[in-house]
């Protein structure tokens, strides 16, 4: 087997293993599944979690939709108590959207649920395997950071 074929097979196996782990994690009750939010609503929540706040224009650009669509999505999230709107302190014509404490808690709960399941698995690994996993995950993160800086991620 050539090095190129071996690399492709390894990448394929790793990807399949990660997808399998994702399916196992999805079987556990997660706030993600009990939130009753649409995919676009979840995307808005995730964008706001990463950015802190965003204008309607920013959200429309990130979602690839029109401003009218964003208004409807945000209206529903406001009704759920997950986001709020406020005037931009630098430009009163702009309304910014940000997570409420309930929206922040939803993001934290979703993240913590996944981490707890992953941690439970890791607790069953021996120290040598944990060291190897630490080295590999740090390397993956370093490559991801480098690609993000280059605008390729």
Residue pairs with C-beta under 8 A, 6 or more apart in sequence:
1 9
24 117
25 114
25 117
25 118
26 33
28 113
28 117
29 113
30 110
30 113
30 114
31 106
31 109
31 110
31 113
32 42
32 110
32 113
35 42
35 106
37 45
37 77
37 80
37 82
38 73
40 63
40 65
40 69
40 73
41 73
41 76
41 77
43 62
43 63
44 59
44 63
44 70
44 73
44 74
44 77
44 83
44 97
45 77
45 82
45 83
45 99
45 103
45 106
45 107
46 107
47 54
47 58
47 59
47 62
47 63
48 54
48 83
48 97
48 98
48 99
48 103
49 99
49 103
49 104
49 107
51 58
52 98
53 96
53 97
53 98
54 62
54 96
54 97
54 98
55 88
55 94
55 95
55 96
55 97
56 67
56 70
56 71
56 74
56 95
56 97
57 67
57 94
59 70
59 73
59 74
59 97
60 66
60 67
60 69
60 70
63 69
63 70
63 73
74 83
74 85
74 97
77 83
77 97
77 103
78 84
78 85
80 102
81 100
81 102
81 103
82 99
82 100
82 102
82 103
82 106
83 97
83 98
83 99
83 100
83 103
84 97
84 98
84 99
84 100
85 95
85 96
85 97
86 95
86 96
86 98
87 94
87 95
87 96
88 94
88 95
88 96
99 107
122 130
122 133
125 133
144 153
147 153
